[in-house]
Amino acid sequence: MQVELAQITLIDSDVEHNTRKVIETIGRADRDGGTKLMVFPETTLSGFPTRENVAEVAQPIDGPALIAVRHAAKRAGISVAVGLAEREGSRFYNTTVLVDENGEIALRYRKTHLWATDVGVFTPGDRFTTCVWNGITVGFLICYDIEFPETARAVASLDADLLIVTNGNMAPFGVVHSRAIAARAMENQMFALMVNRCGPGDDNLTFTGESALIDPFGETVATAGADETLLTTRIDWNRLETSREHYRYLHDARVPLGLTRVDQEDGSRALVIDERRFSR
C-alpha cells in the first residue's frame, strides 16, 4: 500500500493559510502511483492556538476548514489524516480525523495526553479508538501521547494494524519521538506512521521533522529529514503477518490496562479512560 507523509510548515493560528496549503498538498498526491493515504502533522489546519485565541481559531468538526479538506480528499480519491483545533460547545480539543476517499469522516481522535502548552487550551480526550479502513484496522495518537507506552498498547488492544501519529514535536526533543515511535511499533507488532511539522513556529519554536514509517519489528522503512517534503513510501503488510507468526506481545502480556471497552454508535470500538482517576 502506497502512503505519503506530508511533512509541511504551518503558521500557528492561521486557519486560512494552513487549510489552503493542505488542499494544495492533497492535489499533489501520486494517484497514478496508487497512493491510498496522505498523513499531515498535528493540528494541521489551525496550528497551535493559545488560551487567548483558541475560541477564534477552533472550528467544529463540521466547520468550513475540514469540509474543504473533505472535498479535496474526495476529488483526489485518497484518504487523508489531518489535525485541527476542534470546538464542541464551550470546549476545545486537539483532534485528528481520518477522512476516507469518499470525503467521509471514518475516525476521530482527541489527544488524551496534553503537553505543557496544551494545558489550559485544550480539554483532554477520554478514549482511544480504531476503525476498519481499506481492510485494515487503524488507530490514532497525537504527539506527546506516544511517550506513554500504554497509549499505543490501548490502540493495539483494539486490534490496530496501523498506528498513525500526527506530530508537532519541536527541538530539542526530536530524538525522543524517533526512539518512541520505533518502540511503540515493535512492542505492539504493528506499523507506525508518524508525520511531524517542520520549520518555525510561535514562541521561537523549531519543529524537527523526521517523519517516519516504522515496521512491526521497529525497523525504519522510510524517514524524512528536517525540511519540508512529501515523502512517498509503501507498507508491506506481509511484514505484519511475519512479526506475529511466532508470538504476540498483546496476547502474552499479564498487565491489564484498566480501560473500559465500549462499542460506539458508529460501529467503531473504543477504550474509555475513567477520568475520576486523575486530579486534573
Residue, then its C-alpha position, 0 to 999 in steps of 0.5 A: m500500500q502506497v502512503e505519503l507523509a506530508q511533512i509541511t510548515l504551518i503558521d500557528s493560528d492561521v486557519e486560512h493559510n494552513t487549510r489552503k496549503v493542505i488542499e494544495t498538498i492533497g492535489r499533489a498526491d501520486r494517484d497514478g502511483g496508487t497512493k491510498l493515504m496522505v498523513f499531515p502533522e498535528t493540528t494541521l489546519s489551525g496550528f497551535p492556538t493559545r488560551e487567548n485565541v483558541a475560541e477564534v481559531a477552533q472550528p467544529i468538526d463540521g466547520p468550513a476548514l475540514i469540509a474543504v479538506r473533505h472535498a479535496a480528499k474526495r476529488a483526489g480519491i485518497s484518504v487523508a489524516v489531518g489535525l485541527a483545533e476542534r470546538e464542541g460547545s464551550r470546549f476545545y480539543n486537539t483532534t485528528v480525523l481520518v477522512d476516507e476517499n469518499g470525503e467521509i469522516a471514518l475516525r476521530y481522535r482527541k489527544t488524551h495526553l496534553w503537553a505543557t502548552d496544551v494545558g489550559v487550551f485544550t480539554p483532554g480526550d477520554r478514549f482511544t479508538t480504531c476503525v476498519w479502513n481499506g481492510i485494515t484496522v487503524g488507530f490514532l495518537i497525537c504527539y506527546d501521547i506516544e511517550f506513554p507506552e500504554t497509549a499505543r498498547a490501548v490502540a493495539s488492544l483494539d486490534a490496530d494494524l496501523l498506528i498513525v501519529t500526527n506530530g508537532n514535536m519541536a527541538p530539542f526533543g526530536v530524538v525522543h519521538s524517533r526512539a518512541i515511535a520505533a518502540r511503540a511499533m515493535e512492542n505492539q507488532m504493528f506499523a507506525l506512521m508518524v508525520n511531524r511539522c517542520g520549520p518555525g513556529d510561535d514562541n521561537l519554536t523549531f519543529t524537527g521533522e523526521s517523519a517516519l514509517i516504522d515496521p512491526f519489528g521497529e525497523t525504519v522503512a522510510t524517514a524524512g529529514a528536517d525540511e519540508t517534503l512529501l515523502t512517498t513510501r509503501i507498507d508491506w503488510n506481509r511484514l505484519e503477518t511475519s512479526r506475529e507468526h511466532y508470538r504476540y506481545l498483546h496476547d502474552a502480556r499479564v498487565p491489564l490496562g484498566l480501560t473500559r471497552v465500549d462499542q460506539e454508535d458508529g460501529s467503531r470500538a473504543l477504550v474509555i479512560d475513567e477520568r475520576r482517576f486523575s486530579r486534573 
